[in-house]
Amino acid sequence: SSARRAFSDAFVTRFAADGTALVASTYFGGADGEEYPYAMAFDSQGGMVIAGATDSNDLPVTPGAWDPTFNGGTLHFADGFVARFDPTASTLTWSTYLGTPSNEYPRGIAMESDGSMTLTGAIDGPGLPVSPNAFNPTHTGGVDGFAWRLSADGSATLSATYVGGSADDIFERCTPLGGGRVAISGSTLSADAPRTR
């Protein structure tokens, strides 16, 4: 979009490698709320992906998106979002809400070579579309971290899991390790956070 639609929109701006020229720039957001992107990644073709939090119920969601509607929640910026742009930021390749009836805050993206991605962040209740063999299929308490993998076209959840103890846990960043594996870092207040020997 060439114009800001609300009080606060997300934006993507790309500069030349030497910083001397503006290559691409665009707004992204709804008309009735605010968007704050917390994570950005590049796909293998140079396309840009952003993820963050929103309280807009009219994001420019694309056809076939995994989650086309705002899910709400009890807090400001109750839903997450993911948006993918072409390398020139002139085309919104796809966008989707990343939401549940709880409050979600995507904070990190790990891109895979096939275009799929793992998103990490925090969620404060039930509703995550956990996969059959999820590490933790249920909300444990307070705020939990999550790992949520989306298909390359944003149309499907490939896997999802909660990770956390009885207090608050937040996943901040993630890095791809290859083969669908990711390394995730964050913070915890849980004395019983899951850990290995």
PEBEL-V970858 format. One record per residue. RES is the residue in one small letter. SS is DSSP state (alpha for helix, beta for strand, coil for the rest). Layout:
RES	SS
RES	SS
This chain:
s	coil
s	coil
a	coil
r	coil
r	coil
a	coil
f	coil
s	beta
d	coil
a	beta
f	beta
v	beta
t	beta
r	beta
f	beta
a	coil
a	coil
d	coil
g	coil
t	coil
a	coil
l	beta
v	beta
a	beta
s	beta
t	beta
y	beta
f	beta
g	coil
g	coil
a	coil
d	coil
g	coil
e	beta
e	beta
y	beta
p	beta
y	beta
a	beta
m	beta
a	beta
f	beta
d	coil
s	coil
q	coil
g	coil
g	coil
m	beta
v	beta
i	beta
a	beta
g	beta
a	beta
t	beta
d	coil
s	coil
n	coil
d	coil
l	coil
p	coil
v	coil
t	coil
p	coil
g	coil
a	coil
w	coil
d	coil
p	coil
t	coil
f	coil
n	coil
g	coil
g	coil
t	coil
l	coil
h	coil
f	coil
a	coil
d	beta
g	beta
f	beta
v	beta
a	beta
r	beta
f	beta
d	coil
p	coil
t	coil
a	coil
s	coil
t	coil
l	beta
t	beta
w	beta
s	beta
t	beta
y	beta
l	beta
g	coil
t	coil
p	coil
s	coil
n	coil
e	beta
y	beta
p	beta
r	beta
g	beta
i	beta
a	beta
m	beta
e	coil
s	coil
d	coil
g	coil
s	coil
m	beta
t	beta
l	beta
t	beta
g	beta
a	beta
i	beta
d	coil
g	coil
p	coil
g	coil
l	coil
p	coil
v	coil
s	coil
p	coil
n	coil
a	coil
f	coil
n	coil
p	coil
t	coil
h	coil
t	coil
g	coil
g	coil
v	coil
d	beta
g	beta
f	beta
a	beta
w	beta
r	beta
l	beta
s	coil
a	coil
d	coil
g	coil
s	coil
a	coil
t	beta
l	beta
s	beta
a	beta
t	beta
y	beta
v	beta
g	coil
g	coil
s	coil
a	coil
d	coil
d	beta
i	beta
f	beta
e	beta
r	beta
c	beta
t	beta
p	beta
l	beta
g	beta
g	coil
g	coil
r	beta
v	beta
a	beta
i	beta
s	beta
g	beta
s	beta
t	beta
l	coil
s	coil
a	coil
d	coil
a	coil
p	coil
r	coil
t	coil
r	coil
